[in-house]
Amino acid sequence: MSTLKDRAAAISAQAGKMGKTVYQETQEAKNGMFRRDYQKENGKVVTLEEAIRRSGLKDGMTISFHHHFRGGDKVVNMVVAKLAEMGFKNLHLAASSLSDVHAPLIEHIKSGVITKITTSGLRGELANEISHGLMDEPVEFRSHGGRGSAIATGEIHIDVAFLGASSCDPAGNASGYSRSENAKSICGSLGYALPDAQYADKVVIITDDLVAYPNTPNAISERNVDYVVVVDSVGDSSKISSGAIRDSKNPRDILLAQNAAKVIINGGYFKEGFSIQTGTGGASLAAVKYIRESMIERGIHASYALGGITAHMVKMHEEGLIGRLIDVQSFDKVAAESLKNDAFHKEVSANEYASADEPGSATHFLDMVILSALEVDVNFNVNVLVGSDGIIRGAIGGHPDTAADSALSIIVCPLLRGRIPCVVDEVTTLITPGSTVDVVVTEYGIAVNPRRPELAERLRAAGLRIVDIHDLRDRARKAIGTPEPLPFGDKVVGVVMNREGSVQDVIMNIVD
């Protein structure tokens, strides 16, 4: 058998005829040999069914997934359908989050394939069915930082992780973007998949773009990967920016954004080198515009922006206004492309992002965060998970993590949504404790937590309208009256865990 050196020499003799350099031909020969022989010899590249069989998965075990393709995810439904076909039962599905696209799980719950779910959020028909009592065992809800901690400590033990990747080589080096011409999908950061890849007993990468070794830089290393499965599509990239991620021209959102920006600018932390995280709702994204204008006007630069990164933050980074982007989830294609091309756009795991147990997690160094809410009560407690109708319709995300760790936590919400009050006596479901919330911004004034009197004084001195949160509640009541109690039943359908891993609240089934 000829050596690669002999083949290179032969290629060199033909280089003039072929119109390619010796280096190019040699690399093509090496890649061709590698992709053919290595895949055959190392045994990692297999079918989905073979990966499941080899993983040792058994009834009653825990499988995990990430949600970086958001509404475009195809991996969860694909894998669970295959598990159902293979006859698995009584599985625990531990996903970083679930959404509308995962409605097919309803039938797999009814048939007993899935009997337990751990997640950050639920949406759509799946959430509606679970809210009405679909599952015998309550869904366990954890924040992103809380989930990362629970995986690291073994409280959530993952038997097999099925992780979608935009590209992967035969050895298992996987990424949320691709540098090949055959790229079909892109999701950017794989931050919520990284704890799974590190701690799961077995890891299966599912990709629609198998590339030549080495796939670098990569988010997930081959050393943590047991099998690689190639499929037609892992996700629809156009839908990673669906749902809550939206720009707004709504006058109310603009007013909320202006007020939130004023709190940021006058709260005492808006100075050279500050750090910030903003949400993805219309008011939060609009607030970024006003913060940017003030940064330019005052010559102030941020050290880093954190969390789910959007095109808005990428633009400010490229303008030199933000030094680093710390990305646990890319919220649009612009952010995903930036992560691929920019060395100062850093991908981090959920643990490095927001784990209470991780000394160096980025939230520990966070100055300011802007967050949204479904409800806020007079004790500054926040609900972002259960709607005013008692139906689960959101996600905990990093809400309690960032509120707890930041120096200034700002909740932005309207006084009313239609005929529904957002400032209430007591939140339907406690997600973020009021002890970690500093300011509530509404279109009718700004309420400051009484534990922060110095902050209230700063904002008053800046001419902002500071009101008592009880007055906001009363104003909402005056406008629409007191809503009737929700028709909750006596079945617990959800358990909300706090960052430390103990039960914080429960969600009861809703009765029509």
N, C-alpha and C positions, 0 to 999 in steps of 0.2 A: 504493500500500500504506500503510495507516495506521501511524503510529508507536506506540511503546509508550505515549507520553504521551497520545495520542488514545484508545487503548484504556483507559488508566487513567481518563480522564475519563468514558468511557462506562460503565465499571464503577461509578464513583462515583455516577452517576445511578440505577443499579439497586441500589445497596448496600442500601437499606432493604428492597426486595423480596426480595433474596437472603439477608438475614440475616447478611452477612459484612462485615467492614471493608474499606475501600479497600485498605489495606496487604495484607490476606490475599489479596484477589482479584488484586492486582498481582503478588504473589509467585507465585501459582498460574499466572498467565499467563506470567510469565518462566520458571518452571520447565518448563512445558509446551513453550514455544517452544524452550528450551535442549535439553531431552532429545530432542525430535524433530529439530531442525535440526542441532544440534552433532554428534549421533551420526552423522548422515548425511554431514556435511561432513568431520569429522576422520578418519574411517576407522579408528579404533582398535577399535571394538566389532565383532568379527567372530566367525565360527564357529571351533571348535578347528582344524578342517582348514585353514581359510583362514589362521589365525594361523601354523600350521606351515609352510604353503607360502610365505607372505610372509617368514617369519623367515630363509629361506635355509638351513635345516637340511639337511645332507647326510650320507650314510653316513660313519661314522667320527668324527662330531663328538661333543661332550659336552653332555649335557642335565642340568639340576639341579632338585632339589626340596627342600622343607623337610618337617619331621616334626611340626609343631605340633599337628596333629590326632591324633598318635600312633596308637593302635589304631583310630581312627575315620577315618583318612585315606582319601579316595577319588580324589585327584588323580593319584597315581603310576600306579595301575592303569588309570585312564581314559585318560591321555595315552599310556602305552606301548601300550595296546591299539590306539589310533588310529594310532600310528606303525607298528605291525605291519601293520595294515590297509592303510596307504599304501605298504608295501613297504620301509621303512627297515631297514638292517642295520648291524651292527658299531658300535653306539652305546655310548658311555661314560656310565653313569648315576652322577652325582655327587650323592648325597642326604645331607642332614645326618644322617639315620639311617633304618633300615628295620626293620619289625616283622612280626608274625604276619600282618597283613592283606595283606602284599605277596607272599603265596605265588603268585599268578598270574604273577609274574615268572619263575618256574621254566620255564614253557613258552616264554617269550620268550627266555630264555637258551638253551634247547635248540634253538630255531629260528634263532638267530643274530642276533636283533634287538638284544639286549644282550650284549656280549662283555667288558665291563669294568665294575667297580663300585668306587666310592670312597664310604666311609660311616664313621660313628662306631660303628654297631652293626648287628647282624642278630639276628633272633629267629624262632622258629617253624619251619615246614617249609622255608622258603627257607634259613634258617641250617643246618638239618640236611642239606639236599641239597648245599649249598656245602661243608660240613664233610666230606662224603663224596667230594668231587672233581668237582662238577658243572661248574665253570668251568675253562677252559684257562688263563686268566690269574688270578693271585691277587687277591683282594679287598684293596684298600688301606684300612687303618683309620687314622683320625686323630681326635684329640681335637677338641672343639668349637673351642677356641682355635687349635689347629693347622690346622684346616680353614679358619677365617677368615683366618689368615695366608697360607696357601697360595693362596687365592683372590685376596687383595690383591696378592701378589707375582707372580701369573700362573703359579705352579707348577701350580695347577689352573685351566686356562683354560676358562671356561664359554661355549659358543656360544649356547645358548638356555636360559634359566631359566623353568620353568613353576611359578608360585607361587600356591598357593591363598590366597584372602582371604575373610574373612567379609563384607566390603563393599567396593565399589569404585565410583567414579563413571566416566562415559564418558571422562574425560581420563586415568584411570589412577591416581588417588589411592586407595590401598588401605589397609585396616586389618584387624586381627584381631578386631574387634568391629563392631557396627552400631548406629546410633541410629534406624534406621527400624523401622516396625511390621512390615515384611516379613522381618525377620531370620530366617534359617534355621539359621545356624551361628555359633559363637563359639569362638575358640581363644585370644584374648588376645594376648600378645606375639608378634611375628613376628621376634624377634631373630635366629634362624638363617637367615631368608630375606634379611636386609638386606645381607650381603656379596654374595649372588647378584644382588640388584637393583642394587647399585652397580657391580659389575664385569662382569656378563655382557654379551656383545655384543648380545643381544636378550632382552627380558623380556616374558613373557606372564603377565598376571594372570588367574587363573581364579576366578570368584566365583559365588555363588548369590544375591547381593543387589546389583543394580545400582541405585545411589542417585543422586539429583540432585547436580550439582556445586554447591559444592565439598564433598567428603567430608573434613571436617576435624574434629578432628586426624587425621592419617594417619601410618602407619608408613612406607609407600613412596610416594614422590612421583611425580607424573605425568611429571616430566622423565626419569625412569629407565624408564618403561614404554612399550613399543611397541604392544602389543595387549591388548585386554580381551575375555575370553570368558565368556559367561554360561551356566551349566549348572544343572541341577536341584539338585544338592547337591555341595558340596566336602568335606564331612566330617560325621561324627557327633560332636557336641560331648560327648555323654554318655561317650565313650570316651577323652577326653583325660586322664582321671584313672585309666586302667586300668593294669594291669601292676604296676610296682614301687611305685606310690604307694598306700600303705595304712596305716591305723591298725592297731594291734595290741593284743590283750589277752593275748597269749602271755606267761606268766610269765618266760620266758627273755629275751624282747625287753624286758620292763619292767626286768629286772635290768641288762641291757646299757645301756639308756637311763639308768638311775640312775647307773651307773658313768661313762658318757660325760659326763653333766651335771656330775658331781663333778670330772672332769678339766677341763672348761670353767671351772667356778667357781673352781678352785684352781690353774689353770695359770699364772696371772700376767698374763693379758690381759683378765680379766673386770673391767672398770672402766668408769667413765662414758665414753660415746662409742665403745665397742668396735664392731666389725663382725663379721658372722657369715654363714656359709652352712651349711645343713644338707641332708642327703640326703633321699630320699623313702621309704626302707625303714621298716619298722615301728619298729625301735629308734631310728632317727634322728628320726622324727616324735614318738615318745614322749619323747625327750630334750628336745624343745622345751618340753613341759609343765613339766618340772622347772627348766629354765633360766628360764622365765617366772616361776615361783613365787619363785625366788631374786632375780630382778630387782625384783619388787615388794617383797619383804622388805627388800632392801638399798637400794632407791631408785635403781637403776642403769638407765640408758637406753642403747640401742644407736643408733649413728649411722645405720647402714643394714644391711639384710639383702639378700643377693645370690643370684642364680642362678635356679633354677626355683622360682617363688614358689607357695606353697600357702595354703589357707585359714587354716592355723595362723599363718603370718606376717602375713597380712592382719589377723587378729584382734588380734595384738600391736601392729601399726601403728595400728589404730583405737583401741586402748587408750592410745596415747601412749608405748608402751614402745620402739617402733622409729621413728626419725625418717623414714627414706626406705626405699622398696622399689625395688631395681634388678633389673629383670625381663627375663631373656633368654628365658624360657619359662614361660608360665602353666600350672600343673599341675592346675588344676581351674577350674570355672566361677566360683567365688567370686573367685579371683585375676584371672580375665579381666574380670569385672564391675568389680572394684576398679581395674584399669588404665584402664578406660573412664571412670570417674567421679572418680578421685583424682589431683590434680595432683602429689602427692608420691610417686606410684607411677610410676616411670620405666621406659620401654621402651628397651633397648639392643641393639645388634648383637652378634653373636658376637665381633667384634673388640674392641668396647668392654668386653665381658664378660671375656674371658680370653686375648686374643692376647698372646703373649710379645713381639711386635714393637710393640705399641701402648703407648706410655709411660703413657697415662692409663687403661689398662684397669683395671676395678674389682678384679680379683683382686690387682693389685699393692698395694692398700691393705687387703687382707683380713687381719683378725686371726686368726680361727679358722674351721675348717671341720670338719664331721663327715661322714665318708664310709663307705660300706659296702665289702665285699669278698667275692669268692668264695673266694679263697685269700690268705694272707699267708705269706711264708717267713721263715726265721731271720735273713735279712738285711733284713727289713722291706719287701721287694719285694711288690707287690700285683698280683693278677690279678682283673679284673672282667669279662672278656670270654669266656673259654673255660671250660666246665663241667668237673667232675671226670671226665666220660665222654669228654672230648675234643671235644665238640660246642660250636660257637659259640652262645652263648645270652644275650648281653648287649650292652652298649655301653660304649665308653670314656667318652663324655660329656665333662664337664669335670673328671674325676677327676685326671689328672696336672697339669692347669693350676692347679687350686686348691691341690693339695698342694704344688706347687712354690712358689707365690707367698705362701701364707698364713704367718703367724708361728707358728701352731700347727695342725698337721694331725693329725686323730684318725681312725683306722680302727676301725670297730666291726664285729665279726664273732663268731659263736659258735665255740667250740672244735670242735664237730662239727655237721654237718647230716645227721641220720640216721646212717648208717654211713660218712659221708665226712668226713675231717679237713679243717679249714679252716686250721690252722697246720701248715705242711709244711717239708720241707728246701729245696725249690726250687719256685717257682710254675710252673704249666704254661705260662703265657704272661705275659711281663713287660709290664705296662701302666704302673704308677706306680713309679718307682725308689725303693728304700728310702732313698736319700739325702734324699728329700723328705718322708719320713714320720716323724712325731715319736712317736706313741703308738699302740699297738694295744690296744683294750679288748675283753676277753672276759669271760664269766661266771665264769671261774676266776682272774682277776687281770688286772692292767694291765702291759703291757710297754712300757718307754720306750727309745727308740733310744739307744744308748750315746753318740751324738754330742751328746745333750742331758742331761748329768749334772745341770745346775742345775734342769731341769724335774723330773727324778726326785726330787730333794731336796725340792722344793716339794710334790710330791704325797705323798711319805712323811710330811712334816711335817703334812699335812692328814689323816693317818690312812688313806690309801688303800693297798690291797695291791699293791705293786709286785713283779713277778716277772720272771725272765729268760725271754726268748722261747723259748730252747731248752727250758726246763722245760715250757712250754705244748706245744711239739711232742712232747716225750716223753710228756706226759700223754695226748695224742691217740693216740699210737702204742700206749700201754699199753691204752687202751680198745678199740681196734679192730684193732690190728696195722698192718703196713705194706701199703698197697694195692699190687696188682699193677701193673706198668708199663702205660700205655695202649697199645693197638695202633695206633700211628701208622704211616702208610705213608711213602712217599718223595716224595710230591707236595706242593708248597707251595700251600696254598689261601688263605692270608692273610698279609699283611705289615703289621706294626704300625709306624707311623711315630712318632717322638718329636716333641716340640713344635718342635724346630728343623728338622724336615723330613727327617731321615735315618732309616734303618731301625734299629729297636730290637729287634725280634724277628720270628720267622716262626711261622706256624701250619701244621702238617702235616695231611694228610688222615687221617681216622680209618677204620680197616678193621674191619668187623663180623666 
